[in-house]
Amino acid sequence: MCGARARPALAGGARGCACSVPRTLLLLLVYLGYLALGTVVFWLLEGSLGWDSGRRFQSDKWALLRNFTCLDGPALDSMIRGIVQAYKSGSLVMGNTTSMERWELVGSFFFSVSTITTIGYGNLSPHTLAARLFCIFFALVGIPLNLVVLNRLGHLMLRGMHRFAHKLGGTLPDPGQARWLASCGALLAGLLLFLLLPPLLFSYMEGWNYMEGFYFAFITLSTVGFGDYMIGMDPSRKYPVWYKNMVSLWILFGMAWLALIIQLIFSFMETSREVCSCYRRRSEEEDLKPPSWEPEAHPPLPGCHEEEPMGVSPHLEPSTQAMHCARNS
């Protein structure tokens, strides 16, 4: 009887293992489909704009060559490459001013932050061999250190959220409602401090509109870091020293908050999946049970007795009760 009871459980486990492979393939197909969707949408939205921009640049270039016959094509191309290189190195001169010195102390600190946080805007990079080698070892140690710091900050934020939920639990009758309110409070406070208010500062300091500042904030905190929007790059503006330092601290704490939110979402998804998996496993086991297991169809055999699980109400359905057999001594 115990062997008959174990066979359906083994069959259910094998069935679950067999289903995991198609589930993984389905996940990969959804992932590839999502990437394909993004590829098509970006190509439709940005492809024509990039083509028009390149064609307009070539038109302006040949118009300049026609108007200034002393210039030739290779010389103009060399000048354009020099302009791009000067812009990347932070020494581009416009009028009597230069862009904010990117390799001074403040600029170097901001570059260090963008390196170990893996943002990597791409607008600034080391050019000397010694600096490139140092950047490799600096990132090799700094990236794990940054993860440890973000993990610690996330734990502190989570502890503060739990304390807030505990205080709310003393005033609310439902502890689940207190946890829900604390999670919503952490979400709203982080949205305000790290995503909604910083664009106002960026709009004031950089001259961007609010949506451009919000776009820069999210792309930075999510470590995507396209580099199309950068702070402190307008040579016509005077930037205070504290500006980039404050943005660096905002990046550190904002990434910790975003990691906390992602962890909460991941925990919620994992909990929901475990509940669904448990319910599905229970349904499969009930389907695999032979009719001879039902107590109402087959009364207990001699030497067997019916016993209820510990801690369960006596009003359970008969299908949830266990049949335990014991030999008479």
C-alpha positions as CSV (number, residue, x, y, z in Angstrom):
1,M,0.0,0.0,0.0
2,C,2.9,2.4,0.8
3,G,4.5,1.5,-2.6
4,A,1.2,2.3,-4.3
5,R,1.2,5.5,-2.5
6,A,4.7,6.4,-3.5
7,R,4.3,5.7,-7.3
8,P,2.0,8.6,-8.1
9,A,4.3,11.0,-6.3
10,L,7.3,9.8,-8.4
11,A,5.2,10.1,-11.5
12,G,4.2,13.7,-10.5
13,G,7.9,14.6,-9.9
14,A,9.0,13.2,-13.3
15,R,6.1,15.1,-14.9
16,G,7.3,18.3,-13.3
17,C,10.9,17.8,-14.5
18,A,9.7,17.1,-18.0
19,C,7.6,20.3,-18.0
20,S,10.5,22.5,-16.9
21,V,12.3,22.1,-20.2
22,P,9.4,23.3,-22.4
23,R,8.8,26.1,-19.9
24,T,12.5,27.3,-20.3
25,L,12.2,27.1,-24.0
26,L,9.0,29.2,-23.8
27,L,10.8,31.7,-21.7
28,L,13.6,32.0,-24.2
29,L,11.2,32.4,-27.1
30,V,9.4,35.2,-25.2
31,Y,12.8,36.8,-24.5
32,L,13.9,36.6,-28.1
33,G,10.5,37.9,-29.2
34,Y,10.7,40.8,-26.9
35,L,14.2,41.7,-28.3
36,A,12.8,41.4,-31.8
37,L,9.9,43.7,-31.0
38,G,12.4,46.3,-29.6
39,T,14.5,46.0,-32.7
40,V,11.7,46.6,-35.1
41,V,10.2,49.5,-33.1
42,F,13.6,51.3,-32.7
43,W,14.3,50.7,-36.4
44,L,11.0,52.2,-37.4
45,L,11.2,55.2,-35.1
46,E,14.9,56.1,-35.3
47,G,16.1,54.7,-38.6
48,S,14.6,57.4,-40.8
49,L,15.8,60.1,-38.4
50,G,19.4,58.8,-38.5
51,W,19.4,58.5,-42.3
52,D,18.1,62.1,-42.6
53,S,20.8,63.3,-40.1
54,G,23.6,61.6,-42.0
55,R,22.3,62.9,-45.4
56,R,22.0,66.5,-44.0
57,F,25.6,66.3,-42.6
58,Q,26.9,65.2,-46.0
59,S,25.0,68.0,-47.7
60,D,26.4,70.6,-45.3
61,K,29.9,69.2,-45.7
62,W,29.8,69.5,-49.5
63,A,28.2,73.0,-49.3
64,L,31.1,74.1,-47.2
65,L,33.6,72.6,-49.7
66,R,31.9,74.5,-52.5
67,N,31.9,77.8,-50.7
68,F,35.5,77.5,-49.5
69,T,37.5,76.1,-52.4
70,C,40.7,76.3,-50.4
71,L,39.5,73.3,-48.4
72,D,39.6,69.8,-49.7
73,G,37.7,66.7,-48.6
74,P,40.5,64.9,-46.7
75,A,41.5,68.1,-44.8
76,L,37.9,68.7,-43.8
77,D,37.5,65.0,-42.7
78,S,40.6,65.4,-40.6
79,M,39.3,68.5,-39.0
80,I,36.0,66.8,-38.1
81,R,37.9,63.8,-36.6
82,G,39.9,66.3,-34.5
83,I,36.7,68.0,-33.3
84,V,35.2,64.7,-32.2
85,Q,38.4,63.7,-30.5
86,A,38.6,67.0,-28.7
87,Y,35.0,66.7,-27.6
88,K,35.7,63.2,-26.1
89,S,38.8,64.4,-24.3
90,G,37.0,67.4,-22.8
91,S,39.1,70.1,-24.5
92,L,36.7,71.3,-27.1
93,V,36.9,75.1,-27.3
94,M,33.8,77.1,-28.2
95,G,34.4,80.9,-28.2
96,N,36.5,81.8,-25.1
97,T,35.2,78.9,-22.9
98,T,35.7,75.2,-22.7
99,S,33.4,72.4,-21.5
100,M,33.6,71.5,-17.9
101,E,37.1,70.1,-17.2
102,R,36.3,66.4,-17.2
103,W,39.7,65.2,-16.0
104,E,40.0,67.5,-13.1
105,L,39.2,66.2,-9.6
106,V,35.5,66.6,-9.9
107,G,35.3,65.2,-13.4
108,S,37.6,62.3,-12.5
109,F,35.5,61.5,-9.4
110,F,32.4,61.4,-11.6
111,F,34.1,59.1,-14.1
112,S,35.1,56.8,-11.3
113,V,31.5,56.6,-10.1
114,S,30.2,55.9,-13.6
115,T,32.9,53.1,-14.0
116,I,32.3,51.1,-10.8
117,T,28.5,51.5,-11.1
118,T,28.8,50.0,-14.6
119,I,26.8,53.0,-16.1
120,G,29.6,53.7,-18.7
121,Y,28.1,56.8,-20.5
122,G,30.7,56.4,-23.2
123,N,31.4,60.1,-23.6
124,L,34.6,59.9,-21.7
125,S,37.3,57.2,-21.7
126,P,41.0,57.0,-20.8
127,H,43.4,57.3,-23.8
128,T,46.8,56.6,-22.2
129,L,48.0,53.0,-21.8
130,A,48.7,53.4,-18.1
131,A,45.2,54.9,-17.5
132,R,43.5,52.0,-19.4
133,L,45.4,49.4,-17.4
134,F,44.5,51.1,-14.2
135,C,40.9,51.3,-15.3
136,I,40.8,47.5,-15.8
137,F,42.1,46.8,-12.3
138,F,40.0,49.6,-10.8
139,A,36.8,48.2,-12.3
140,L,37.8,44.6,-11.4
141,V,37.8,45.5,-7.6
142,G,35.4,48.4,-7.7
143,I,32.4,46.7,-9.3
144,P,32.2,44.0,-6.6
145,L,32.7,46.6,-3.9
146,N,30.0,48.7,-5.4
147,L,27.6,45.7,-5.4
148,V,28.4,45.1,-1.7
149,V,27.8,48.8,-0.9
150,L,24.5,48.7,-2.8
151,N,23.5,45.5,-1.0
152,R,24.2,47.1,2.3
153,L,22.3,50.2,1.5
154,G,19.4,48.2,0.3
155,H,19.3,46.2,3.5
156,L,19.3,49.4,5.5
157,M,16.4,50.7,3.4
158,L,14.6,47.4,3.8
159,R,15.2,47.5,7.6
160,G,13.8,51.0,7.8
161,M,10.7,49.9,5.8
162,H,10.2,46.9,8.2
163,R,10.5,49.3,11.2
164,F,7.9,51.5,9.6
165,A,5.7,48.5,9.0
166,H,6.1,47.4,12.6
167,K,5.1,50.8,13.9
168,L,2.1,50.8,11.6
169,G,1.2,47.3,12.8
170,G,0.7,48.6,16.3
171,T,-2.0,51.0,15.0
172,L,-3.6,48.8,12.3
173,P,-5.5,45.5,13.0
174,D,-4.1,43.8,9.9
175,P,-0.3,43.2,9.7
176,G,-0.5,42.5,6.0
177,Q,-2.1,45.9,5.5
178,A,0.8,47.5,7.4
179,R,3.4,45.8,5.2
180,W,1.5,46.9,2.1
181,L,1.4,50.5,3.3
182,A,5.1,50.4,4.2
183,S,6.0,49.0,0.7
184,C,3.9,51.7,-1.0
185,G,5.5,54.4,1.2
186,A,9.0,53.2,0.2
187,L,8.0,53.2,-3.4
188,L,6.5,56.7,-3.4
189,A,9.3,58.2,-1.3
190,G,11.9,56.8,-3.7
191,L,10.0,58.0,-6.7
192,L,9.9,61.4,-5.3
193,L,13.6,61.6,-4.1
194,F,15.3,59.8,-7.0
195,L,13.1,60.2,-10.1
196,L,10.6,63.0,-9.8
197,L,12.6,65.8,-8.0
198,P,16.0,65.4,-9.7
199,P,14.7,66.3,-13.2
200,L,13.8,69.7,-11.7
201,L,17.5,70.3,-10.8
202,F,18.6,69.0,-14.2
203,S,16.2,71.4,-15.9
204,Y,17.5,74.3,-14.0
205,M,21.2,73.5,-14.3
206,E,21.3,72.1,-17.9
207,G,18.4,73.9,-19.6
208,W,16.6,70.6,-20.3
209,N,12.8,70.2,-20.2
210,Y,11.3,67.9,-17.5
211,M,10.9,64.9,-19.7
212,E,14.6,65.1,-20.8
213,G,15.7,65.3,-17.1
214,F,13.4,62.3,-16.2
215,Y,14.8,60.3,-19.1
216,F,18.4,61.0,-18.0
217,A,17.5,60.1,-14.4
218,F,16.0,56.7,-15.3
219,I,18.6,55.8,-17.9
220,T,21.3,56.6,-15.3
221,L,19.9,54.8,-12.3
222,S,19.1,51.7,-14.4
223,T,22.8,51.7,-15.4
224,V,21.8,51.7,-19.1
225,G,23.9,54.9,-19.6
226,F,23.4,55.8,-23.3
227,G,25.4,59.0,-23.0
228,D,23.1,61.0,-25.2
229,Y,22.4,63.3,-22.2
230,M,25.2,64.3,-19.9
231,I,25.5,66.8,-17.1
232,G,28.1,69.5,-17.0
233,M,28.7,69.5,-20.8
234,D,27.3,72.9,-21.9
235,P,30.3,75.3,-22.3
236,S,28.0,78.3,-22.1
237,R,27.0,77.5,-18.5
238,K,28.8,77.9,-15.2
239,Y,28.5,74.8,-13.1
240,P,29.2,74.9,-9.3
241,V,31.6,72.5,-7.8
242,W,29.0,70.7,-5.7
243,Y,26.9,69.8,-8.7
244,K,28.6,66.7,-10.0
245,N,29.4,65.5,-6.4
246,M,25.8,65.7,-5.5
247,V,24.8,63.9,-8.7
248,S,27.3,61.1,-7.8
249,L,25.7,60.6,-4.4
250,W,22.3,60.6,-6.0
251,I,23.4,57.9,-8.3
252,L,24.7,55.7,-5.4
253,F,21.6,56.0,-3.3
254,G,19.2,55.9,-6.3
255,M,20.7,52.7,-7.5
256,A,20.3,51.1,-4.1
257,W,16.7,52.2,-4.0
258,L,16.0,50.9,-7.5
259,A,17.7,47.6,-6.5
260,L,15.4,47.4,-3.5
261,I,12.3,47.9,-5.6
262,I,13.5,45.3,-8.1
263,Q,14.1,42.8,-5.3
264,L,10.6,43.4,-3.9
265,I,9.1,42.9,-7.3
266,F,11.2,39.7,-7.8
267,S,10.2,38.4,-4.3
268,F,6.5,39.0,-5.1
269,M,6.8,37.2,-8.5
270,E,8.7,34.3,-6.8
271,T,6.1,34.0,-4.1
272,S,3.2,34.1,-6.6
273,R,5.0,31.4,-8.7
274,E,5.5,29.2,-5.6
275,V,1.8,29.5,-4.7
276,C,0.7,28.6,-8.2
277,S,3.2,25.7,-8.4
278,C,2.0,24.3,-5.0
279,Y,-1.6,24.6,-6.1
280,R,-0.8,22.9,-9.4
281,R,1.2,20.1,-7.7
282,R,-1.6,19.5,-5.3
283,S,-4.1,19.3,-8.1
284,E,-1.9,16.9,-10.1
285,E,-1.5,14.6,-7.0
286,E,-5.2,14.6,-6.4
287,D,-5.8,13.7,-10.1
288,L,-3.2,10.8,-9.8
289,K,-4.8,9.3,-6.8
290,P,-6.7,6.0,-7.6
291,P,-10.3,5.8,-6.6
292,S,-9.5,3.0,-4.1
293,W,-7.8,5.7,-1.9
294,E,-11.1,7.5,-1.2
295,P,-12.3,6.5,2.3
296,E,-15.9,6.9,1.4
297,A,-15.6,4.4,-1.5
298,H,-13.4,1.9,0.4
299,P,-13.7,1.7,4.2
300,P,-10.5,1.1,6.2
301,L,-9.1,-2.4,6.0
302,P,-8.6,-4.5,9.2
303,G,-5.6,-3.2,11.1
304,C,-5.9,0.3,9.6
305,H,-7.3,3.4,11.2
306,E,-8.2,6.9,9.9
307,E,-6.2,9.7,11.4
308,E,-6.5,13.5,10.8
309,P,-3.4,15.6,10.2
310,M,-2.1,17.6,13.1
311,G,-3.3,21.1,13.5
312,V,-6.1,20.7,10.8
313,S,-9.8,21.4,11.5
314,P,-11.9,18.2,11.7
315,H,-14.2,19.6,9.0
316,L,-11.8,18.8,6.1
317,E,-13.0,16.9,3.0
318,P,-12.4,13.1,3.2
319,S,-10.0,13.4,0.2
320,T,-7.5,15.3,2.4
321,Q,-7.4,12.8,5.2
322,A,-4.6,10.3,5.5
323,M,-4.9,6.6,5.8
324,H,-2.2,5.1,8.1
325,C,-1.7,1.4,8.3
326,A,-0.2,-0.3,11.3
327,R,0.4,-4.0,12.0
328,N,-1.2,-5.5,15.0
329,S,1.4,-6.5,17.5
